[in-house]
Amino acid sequence: MQKISPFIWFDNDAEEAMNFYLSVFKDSKVIRVARNPPGSPGSEGALLVASILLEGQEIILMNGGPGHPLTDAISLTINCGPQEEVDYYWSKLLEGGGKEIACGWLKDQFGLYWQVTPTLLPQLLGDPDKVKAGRVMQAMMKMVKLDIGALKAAADANQDHSAGSQSSTLLPSTSIM
């Protein structure tokens, strides 16, 4: 058991959400399930709390009833390597009525917010060249699903351009001499 685990409150579809997440993440399993005992507020035998493991992260889901909707104030981040992995999680989590948001964020059919993020993004945004990092940020802000190729292109955009502009700036002064 992890020391800290996200605990997610669902109205009454935690079991459906659990099964969905287990189908999306290849390295996943049920750790434990507790069902409503006789005399509990919910239907007897219905899922009360479940603990699942998704890619090594324990997540706890509970059917708690209405009154505590999920918001974008908290989201789960999926750190993705290649674009194919970004594309896979993006399409899978949108199945069944999810909604694209912006900048790599989406909301799944159960109302849980996710960030599907290439591991390259924090590296590019943290580049010591602040102009380069700014270009990456501007490119990302225009995206819905993140595109690694476009992020790399934004990072590299001024490298060739600045070399070309230096040459054109130098040519007139050298030709005058």
N, C-alpha and C positions, 0 to 999 in steps of 0.2 A: 504494500500500500504506500502510495506517495504521501509525503508530508502535506502538500498542498494540491488540491484537485478542484477544477471548476465544478460547481453544483448548479445545474440548470433546471429551473422550474417550468414545467409545462402545465397547461390547463388539464388535459386528459389524454394527450396523445404521446406520452413519453415512450410507450412500448413501440408504437409505430416509428417514432423518431429513432429509437435505439436500433431497430431492424434496418432502417434506411442507412444510418451511419455505418453500421456493420457491413452493409453491402457496398458502400462507397470506398471504404478504406481497406486495402488488401491485407494489411497486418492489423487485424482487429479480433477481439474476442470479448465474450461476456465474462466478467469476473464474478458477479453475484447479482441475484434478483430477489427482492422482497415483495411479496404480494399482500394485499389488504387482508388482514385477519377478520374473523367474524366480529361484528360490532364496531368496525372502523367507519369513518365518515364516507369513504368511497365504496364502490361495489366489492363485495367479497370476492377475493381471488384476482381482482384487477391489479395491474402493476402499481406498486407504491413507489419504490425506489429501485434503480438499477445502477450498477457500476460496470462500465465497459472500458476496454483498453483500445485506443485508436493510435496506431503508430507509436506505441510506447507511452502515451499520455492517458492517465486515468481520467475519466469524465463520469460524473454522477448525474443521473437524470431522475426527476421526480414528477409524478402526477400530483400537483398541489391544488388544482382547481383554479377558477378564474380570479382575476384581481391583481395579478403580477405579470403583465406582459413583458416579453423580451424586447429590448431596445438595442439600438446601435451603440449605446454607451459601453457595451462590452462585446467583443467579438473573438473568435478563435482564428488564429493565423496558421495557414499551411505554408511551410517553407518548401518551395519547389525548386528543383534543379533545372532541367531543360524545359523548353516551351511545351513539349508534349505533356509534361506533368501538369503544368499550369492549365492547359487545355482540358486534360482529363478531369481534374477536380472541378474546374469551372462548369463544364457541361454536366457532370454527375450531380453536383450540388444544386443546380438549377432545375433538375428533373422534378416533375410533379407540381410545378407552380412556383418555383423560386423566382427571385427578381434581381436583375443586375442593378447595381448602385453606381459606383464610380471608383476610379483609382484602385481597382483590384478588389473592391468590396462587393459582396452579394448577400442577399437574404434568402435562406432556403425556405422550402414549403412549410416548415414548422415555425418560422419567424426568427431562427437563430442566424446571427450575422457572422460572416466568414471573411477573412482576407486571404486571397489566393496570391501569394507573393513569391516572385523569383528570389532566390538567395542572393543573386547578383545586385538586386536593387539597393539594399543598405550599403553595400560597398560603393556603388556609383554615387549615391547621395552623400556618402561620407568622404568622398574624394577630397584630398587637400586642395585641389584646384576648384575653388568655389564657383568659378564661372562654369566649369564643366558640370559640377553638381547642380547648378542652377538650371542648365539646359535639360538635364535629366528630370529634374522636378517639374519643369514646364511641360515636358513631353508626357510625363506620368499624369499630370493634372488634366490632360485632354483625353486620357484613355478611360475605358470602362474595364474591360479585361486587359491585364498588363501584357505587353508584347515585348519580349526580351530583345528581339532584333531592333525594334524601334527605340528602345531605351539605350542600347549600345550605339546606335546611329546618332542619337542625340548627344551622347557622351563624346563621340568622336567627331562631331559635326565641324567644329572650328579648327581642328588640327590641320586638315588640308586647306581649308579656307584661309586661315591666318598665314600659312606659308605662302599661299598664292597672293594674298594682299600685300605681304612684305615685298615679294618680288616685284609686283606692279608699282609699289611705292618707290622701290629702289631703282627701277629701270629708268624713269625719266631723269633722276638726279645723276645716274651714271652716264646716261647718253649725253647730258649737257657737258660733262667734263670732257 
